[in-house]
Amino acid sequence: MDTSRDPDFAARLFGGRPDHTLALLRAAWPAAVGPDVARRTEVVAIDRGILRIKVPDVRWQRTLLRLRGTILGRLRSVAGGAAPRGLGFVTGVVAEAPEPLPAAAPPADPPPPSPALVEAAGGIPDPELRARFLAAASRYLGRFAGDQDERAGAATGSSSG
C-alpha cells in the first residue's frame, strides 16, 4: 500500500469552510454524474453532510437516488473527508448551467502544481477529474502566492515601490 498519498488532501485544502467545500463539490459534480445529468441538476447546498441537489421533477430524484452509491463514491474519490455522506433533493426549476470552460484553457494560467499537490492528486483515479482538481487547487493556492511574496519581501527588508 502506498502510504505517501494522502486521501484527505482535498478535505484539508477545501474542507475548512462550508463555502469552500461546496465549491469543491460543485466542481466535482459533473464528473460524478456525467455532463448530461449535471446540466439537468444543480448543486445548491451542503448541510450537515448532506449535499442538496435541485432536480426538475420526482422522476429525476428517483433516478439519482438509485445511483447515489456510485455518485457518493465518485465524490469521495475527489473530496475525501469533505465528501457528503448523503444526497438530498429538492424539486424546482434548475438554473441553466454556464458553459463549462475548456479544461485545456483555464481562465488564467495557474501556477504549476507543487510536487506535494501532484502526489496527493495521484490518488484520484479518473485522469480528467485529477487534471481538473490540480487546476482548481493550483488556482486556489496561487491566490495566496502574492501574499507570501509580500511577506517574504517585508521580512528581508526589500520593497517593491
N, C-alpha and C positions, 0 to 999 in steps of 0.2 A: 504494500500500500504506500502511495506517495504522500508523505506527511508534510511536504513542503508547500502544498496548496492549501489555501485557507478558504473553505466553502462559505464562510460568512463575511468575506471581504466586502461584498456589495452591501450587506447589512450594516457593517461598520461605517462604510462610506456614505450610504444614503439613509440608513435607518435611524439616525439621531433625531430627526424631526419628522412629524407626520407628513408635512408638505413635501419633504424630500422623498420619503417612502412612496407617497402617492405618485410623484413624478417618475420614479423608477418603475413602478408597476404599470403606469400608463405607457411608458416606453416599451415595456416588455409584453404588453397585452397583444399587439398584432402578431408577434412571433409565437405566442402561446396558443392563439386561436386561429391564426391564419388571416390573410388580408380581407377576404370576403366577410367573415364574421366580424372582424374588427370594424369594418365600415358600417355595419348594421347594429353595433353596440357602442356603449360609451362608458368608460370607467369614470364614476362620479365621486367616489369617496372611499376611504378605508376607516372603519370604526370598530375598535376592539378586536382587531384581527380579521374582520370580515370585509372583503372587498365588495363594494356595492357597484353593480353593473346595471346600466339602464338598457332595457331591451324594448323593441317596438310592441311586442304582444306576448301573451302567455305561451304561445307555441315556441317562440324563441327561448323563453325561460325554461320550458321543459327540456328542450334540446340541450341547452347549456348545463342544466342540472345533470343530465345523463353523462355529459363529458367532463364534469367538474374534477374528477380524479386526475384525468390527463392534464387538464388546464392547470390545476394546482401544482402538479408535478413539474410542469414546464416553468411555471413562475418560480418554484423553489430552486430550479437549476440556475436561475439568474439571480434571484434576490436572496437566496439562503435564508437566514433567520428573519429577514424583513418580509418574506413572502407571507401572504394571508393564510390563515388556517381554514378559511371557508369563503364561499361566494354567497352573496345576497343579491336579489334582483328587485328592480323597480321597473314598472312599465311606463312608457311615455314616448314622446317624440325624441328620437335620438338626433343630437346635433350632427350636422354634416361634418365629417372629419376633414381637416385640411389635407391637401395633397401631401403625401409624405415626401420628405427631402430625399434625394437620391443618396444612397449610402456612400457612393464614391465621391460626392461633392458636398461635404458639410458646409454650413453657412460661413464658418470661419475656420481657418486651419487650426485645429487643436495642437497643443504641444505634443511631441512624441510621448507615448505612454512610458512610464518608468518600468524598469525590469520587474519590480515587485508587482506592479499592476498587470503586466503581461503574464507573469507567473500565476497570479491569482485568477485571472480570466481563463487560464488553461483548463480550469475545471468546468467550464461551460461547454458542453459537447457540441452544440449547434454552431457552425462556423459563422453564419450570418449574425446570430444573436451575440456571439462573442465579439465580433467586429463592432456591432452597434454599442455594446457595453463599453468596449475600450474607447470608442469615440466619445461617448457621453461622459464617461468618467474622466477622460483627459480634458475635455472642455470644462467640466465642473472644477477639477483640481487646478486647471490653468487660470481660473478666475482669481485664485489666491496667489499666483506666482508673482504678480506685481507687488502685492503687499509684502511678500517675503523679500523681494529685491530692495524695496524701500527700507525695510527694517535692517537689512544687511548693510545698506549704504549708511544708514544712521549709526549703526554700531561701529563702522570703520571710520566715520567722520567725513565721508565723501558726500557731496551734494550734487544734485542734478541741475541746479539753477544758479 
